[in-house]
Amino acid sequence: MTFDYAFILSTLPAFLKAVGVTLQVGLIAIGTSLLVALINSALLVFRTPYLSRLVALYVELARNTPLLIQLFFVYFALPALGFNISGFWAAIITMTFLGGAYLTEVLRAGVEAVPLAQIESGKSIGLSDWQLLRHVILPQAGILSLPALFANFIFLLKETTVVSAVAVPEILYTTKSYIALYYKTYEMLAVLTLICVLLFLPLSLLLSRLERRLQHGQFGS
């Protein structure tokens, strides 16, 4: 068996477009997940009983149901209730739901790692709860949580392959489409593997370097 290199070259424009869709879905989901996690972390810090329980319930529900099941529910079940959602936005909503839960747990651990003495010092100089959260707790919790945050960012980017199930034209969907149409299985799997390596490995290395630089700037080590 020989590889059809000419066919591979002919598919590159479609795969470049698919990479753009993958990054678009992944980066939007990371941003919205982080926003959800920040809101949840604030609710947990203020220890509002009912809201804290609601956050805990959300985290458990999101982390203990498969992403694919969540995606199918949003894409197929919500339209039956009158909410028509495109595959793209179903992907964003679902990945935000899952990612927000994971990042909430990451930030919660970071918040708990902030020394209690610093929180008490902030209270002693008259900082309000919001000022304490903004100027004392979240900056330190964010730095302490960097390794886990960046690991979850990469995880969310990789999970974009799941959204091919609802016809979002990312890299896996494009691969399966070409295989179904032209039966070039080995060529397309080789392209998919190469794209994943070229896409995710540099991002992982970049985030690791950024993590080290931020920690160096924070702690002076």
C-alpha positions in Angstrom: 0.0 0.0 0.0 1.3 3.5 -0.9 0.1 6.8 0.4 -1.7 9.1 -1.9 0.3 12.3 -1.2 -1.5 14.2 -4.0 -4.8 13.5 -2.3 -3.4 14.6 1.0 -2.3 17.9 -0.5 -5.7 18.5 -2.0 -7.4 18.2 1.4 -5.1 20.7 3.2 -7.4 23.8 2.6 -10.3 21.9 4.2 -8.1 20.8 7.1 -6.8 24.3 7.6 -10.4 25.6 7.8 -11.2 22.7 10.3 -8.2 23.8 12.5 -9.7 27.3 12.6 -13.1 25.9 13.7 -11.3 23.7 16.3 -9.4 26.7 17.8 -12.5 28.9 17.7 -14.7 26.4 19.6 -11.9 25.6 22.0 -10.8 29.1 22.8 -14.4 30.4 23.2 -15.2 27.4 25.5 -12.0 28.1 27.6 -13.0 31.8 28.0 -16.6 31.1 29.0 -15.6 28.2 31.2 -13.1 30.5 33.1 -15.9 33.1 33.5 -18.2 30.5 35.0 -15.5 29.3 37.3 -14.7 32.8 38.5 -18.4 33.4 39.3 -18.7 30.1 41.1 -15.5 30.7 43.1 -16.9 34.1 44.2 -20.1 32.4 45.4 -18.0 29.7 47.3 -15.8 32.4 48.9 -18.8 34.3 50.2 -20.2 31.0 51.5 -23.9 31.8 50.6 -25.5 28.5 51.8 -28.0 27.9 49.0 -25.8 29.2 46.2 -22.8 27.2 47.5 -24.9 24.0 47.4 -26.1 24.9 43.9 -22.5 25.3 42.7 -21.6 22.0 44.3 -24.5 20.2 42.6 -23.6 21.7 39.3 -20.0 20.6 39.6 -20.9 17.1 40.4 -23.5 16.9 37.7 -21.1 18.2 35.0 -18.1 16.1 36.0 -20.1 12.9 36.4 -21.9 12.8 33.0 -20.2 12.2 29.7 -19.5 15.1 27.5 -21.2 13.3 24.5 -24.4 12.8 26.5 -24.4 16.5 27.5 -23.9 17.4 23.9 -26.7 15.2 22.6 -29.0 16.6 25.3 -28.3 20.2 24.3 -28.4 19.6 20.5 -31.4 17.1 20.3 -33.4 17.5 23.5 -33.5 21.3 23.8 -35.1 21.9 20.3 -37.9 19.6 21.4 -38.5 22.2 24.2 -38.5 25.1 21.8 -34.8 26.1 21.9 -33.3 25.7 18.4 -29.5 25.6 18.8 -27.0 25.2 16.0 -24.3 22.5 16.3 -21.6 25.2 16.9 -23.4 26.8 19.8 -24.5 23.5 21.2 -20.7 22.7 21.3 -19.9 26.0 23.1 -22.7 25.5 25.7 -21.8 21.9 26.4 -18.0 22.5 26.7 -18.7 25.5 28.9 -20.9 23.4 31.1 -18.2 20.8 31.5 -15.2 23.1 31.5 -16.7 25.5 34.0 -17.1 22.6 36.5 -13.5 21.5 36.2 -12.1 25.0 36.4 -14.4 25.7 39.4 -12.7 22.9 41.2 -9.3 24.1 40.2 -9.9 27.6 41.5 -11.6 26.3 44.6 -8.4 24.5 45.5 -6.4 27.6 44.8 -8.6 29.7 47.0 -8.3 27.2 49.8 -4.5 27.4 49.4 -4.4 31.2 50.1 -3.0 31.7 53.6 -5.7 32.5 56.1 -3.5 35.2 57.7 -3.6 37.2 54.5 -7.3 37.1 54.3 -7.6 38.2 58.0 -5.1 41.0 57.3 -7.3 42.2 54.4 -10.3 42.2 56.7 -8.4 44.1 59.4 -7.6 47.0 57.1 -11.3 47.3 56.1 -11.4 45.6 52.7 -14.9 44.6 51.6 -15.7 41.1 50.5 -15.4 42.1 46.9 -12.2 44.0 47.4 -10.8 41.0 49.3 -11.7 38.7 46.5 -10.3 40.9 43.8 -7.1 42.1 45.4 -6.1 39.3 47.8 -7.8 36.0 47.1 -8.2 35.6 43.3 -4.7 36.9 42.3 -3.0 34.4 44.6 -5.4 31.6 43.9 -4.9 32.1 40.1 -1.1 31.8 40.4 -1.4 28.8 42.6 -3.8 27.2 40.2 -1.8 27.8 37.0 -0.6 24.3 36.4 -4.0 22.7 36.8 -5.7 25.6 34.8 -3.4 25.2 31.9 -3.8 21.4 31.9 -7.5 21.9 31.7 -7.2 24.4 28.9 -5.4 21.7 26.8 -8.0 19.2 27.9 -10.8 21.4 26.6 -9.0 21.9 23.3 -8.6 18.2 22.9 -12.3 17.6 23.7 -13.3 19.7 20.7 -13.1 16.4 18.7 -16.3 15.2 20.4 -18.3 18.0 18.8 -17.9 16.3 15.4 -20.9 14.2 16.6 -23.2 17.2 15.9 -21.7 18.0 12.6 -19.4 20.8 13.7 -16.7 20.8 11.0 -13.6 20.6 13.1 -10.7 18.3 12.4 -12.2 14.9 13.3 -15.4 15.7 11.4 -13.4 16.6 8.4 -11.3 13.5 8.7 -14.4 11.2 8.9 -16.0 13.0 6.0 -13.1 12.4 3.7 -12.8 8.8 4.7 -16.5 8.2 4.0 -16.3 9.9 0.6 -13.0 8.7 -0.7 -12.0 5.7 1.5 -8.6 7.2 2.1 -8.5 5.9 5.7 -4.7 5.7 6.3 -4.0 9.0 4.6 -6.6 10.9 6.5 -5.7 9.3 9.9 -2.1 10.3 9.2 -3.2 13.9 8.5 -5.3 14.0 11.7 -2.5 12.7 13.8 0.0 15.2 12.4 -2.4 18.1 12.9 -3.1 17.1 16.5 0.7 16.9 17.2 1.4 20.2 15.5 -1.6 21.9 17.2 -1.6 20.6 20.8 2.1 20.0 21.5 3.2 23.6 20.8 0.2 24.9 22.8 1.2 22.7 25.7 4.8 23.9 25.6 3.7 27.5 25.3 1.4 27.3 28.3 4.1 25.5 30.3 6.6 28.3 29.5 4.0 31.0 30.4 3.2 29.2 33.6 6.9 29.2 34.6 7.3 32.9 33.8 4.2 33.9 35.7 5.2 31.9 38.7 8.7 33.4 38.5 7.2 36.9 38.4 4.9 36.2 41.4 7.2 34.4 43.7 10.6 35.7 42.5 12.0 32.1 42.2 
